[in-house]
Amino acid sequence: MEELTSIVDKLQDICTSLDLPKIKKHIIRHGYISMCFSIVDFIKRRNKVYLYILTTEDLSWYTSGNGDDQEQKHTIPLEGIKLKKLEGELMTEKPTFTLYRSRGRNIYKDSKTLCVTFKDQDSYDAWKAAFARVGVTSKDTENG
């Protein structure tokens, strides 16, 4: 939690120095999880661990450095984002879901999906519930 507080404090300091309004986003969930940028990367197990921060407005990830070494990698707005559990042939020993945009647009750079893998089912369920709290719906929830 100290890492998260440090990051938020830095962002507040930047806003103050640039004479911008204070950050009003609420942090819903944060933690280290594994991500890859496409199904092909997932199959080839080319995933990396990042610190994720889910707010009421966006999802950001940071390199997994220590304290001041953390660097923000990217932020994606949550508007139009959906999630879908990976099952079938792509199912692994760890719970995984993909994030994608509902209208087929790229979610990150040239990637249409982000595959997010969790260490256990409890982490998966907690993150899925956190995404639901901010309005990111699950494809399996929509179907029934």
C-alpha positions in Angstrom: 0.0 0.0 0.0 3.0 2.3 0.6 3.9 2.0 -3.1 0.4 3.0 -4.1 0.4 6.0 -1.7 3.8 7.1 -3.1 2.5 7.0 -6.7 -0.7 9.0 -5.8 1.4 11.5 -3.9 3.7 12.0 -6.9 0.7 12.5 -9.2 -0.7 15.1 -6.7 2.6 16.9 -6.6 2.8 17.0 -10.4 -0.8 18.4 -10.6 0.1 21.0 -8.0 3.3 22.1 -9.8 1.5 22.4 -13.1 -1.4 24.2 -11.4 -3.8 21.5 -12.4 -6.9 20.5 -10.3 -6.4 17.7 -7.8 -6.9 14.1 -8.9 -10.5 13.1 -8.1 -10.4 9.5 -9.3 -11.1 6.9 -6.7 -8.8 3.8 -6.6 -11.0 0.7 -6.7 -8.2 -2.0 -6.7 -4.5 -2.3 -7.1 -2.0 -5.1 -7.2 0.6 -7.1 -9.2 -0.8 -9.2 -12.0 0.5 -10.7 -15.2 -0.4 -9.3 -18.6 0.3 -10.0 -22.2 -0.8 -8.0 -25.2 -2.4 -10.6 -27.5 -3.6 -14.2 -27.6 -0.5 -15.1 -29.5 1.7 -13.7 -26.6 -0.5 -15.6 -24.1 0.0 -18.9 -26.0 3.7 -18.4 -26.2 3.8 -17.3 -22.5 5.2 -13.9 -23.2 3.6 -12.1 -20.3 5.0 -9.6 -17.8 4.1 -8.7 -14.3 3.0 -5.1 -13.7 1.5 -3.1 -10.9 -2.1 -2.3 -11.9 -4.2 0.5 -10.5 -7.9 0.4 -11.4 -9.7 3.6 -10.8 -13.3 4.7 -11.4 -12.2 6.1 -14.8 -9.2 4.1 -16.1 -6.7 1.2 -15.7 -3.0 2.1 -15.4 0.0 -0.2 -15.1 3.4 0.4 -13.9 6.8 -1.4 -14.1 7.4 -3.5 -11.1 10.2 -1.6 -9.6 10.7 -0.7 -5.9 9.2 2.5 -4.6 10.5 5.5 -6.6 11.7 3.2 -9.5 8.2 2.6 -10.7 7.4 4.1 -14.0 3.9 4.4 -15.5 3.7 2.3 -18.6 0.2 3.1 -19.9 -3.3 4.2 -19.0 -6.4 3.1 -20.8 -9.9 4.7 -20.2 -12.6 2.2 -19.2 -15.2 3.5 -21.6 -16.3 0.7 -23.9 -14.1 -2.0 -22.2 -15.5 -5.5 -21.7 -13.9 -8.6 -20.2 -14.2 -12.3 -21.2 -12.9 -15.3 -19.4 -10.4 -17.4 -21.4 -11.6 -21.0 -21.7 -11.3 -24.1 -23.8 -8.0 -24.7 -25.7 -6.5 -21.6 -24.3 -7.3 -22.4 -20.7 -4.2 -22.5 -18.5 -3.7 -23.6 -14.9 -4.1 -20.0 -13.8 -7.4 -18.0 -14.2 -7.2 -15.6 -17.1 -9.5 -13.1 -18.7 -9.1 -10.8 -21.7 -10.0 -7.1 -21.8 -11.2 -5.7 -25.1 -13.2 -2.9 -26.6 -16.8 -3.6 -27.4 -16.6 -2.0 -30.9 -13.5 -3.9 -32.0 -11.1 -1.0 -31.6 -7.6 -1.5 -30.3 -7.3 -1.5 -26.6 -3.6 -0.8 -26.4 -1.3 0.3 -29.3 -1.8 -2.4 -32.0 -3.5 -4.9 -29.7 -7.2 -5.6 -29.7 -7.0 -7.5 -26.4 -5.1 -7.6 -23.2 -4.8 -11.0 -21.5 -4.6 -10.7 -17.7 -3.5 -13.8 -15.7 -4.0 -14.2 -11.9 -2.1 -16.3 -9.4 -5.3 -17.9 -8.1 -9.1 -18.0 -8.4 -9.6 -15.6 -5.5 -7.5 -12.9 -7.2 -9.4 -13.5 -10.4 -12.8 -13.1 -8.7 -11.7 -10.0 -6.8 -10.5 -8.2 -9.9 -13.6 -9.3 -11.9 -15.8 -7.8 -9.1 -13.7 -4.6 -9.1 -14.1 -4.2 -12.9 -17.9 -4.8 -12.5 -18.0 -2.0 -9.8 -16.6 0.5 -12.4 -19.0 -0.7 -15.1 -16.8 -3.1 -17.1 -19.1 -6.0 -17.8 -18.2 -9.6 -18.4 -19.3 -11.3 -21.6 -20.4 -14.4 -19.6 -22.6 -12.2 -17.4 -24.3 -10.7 -20.5 -25.1 -14.1 -21.9 -26.8 -15.4 -18.9 
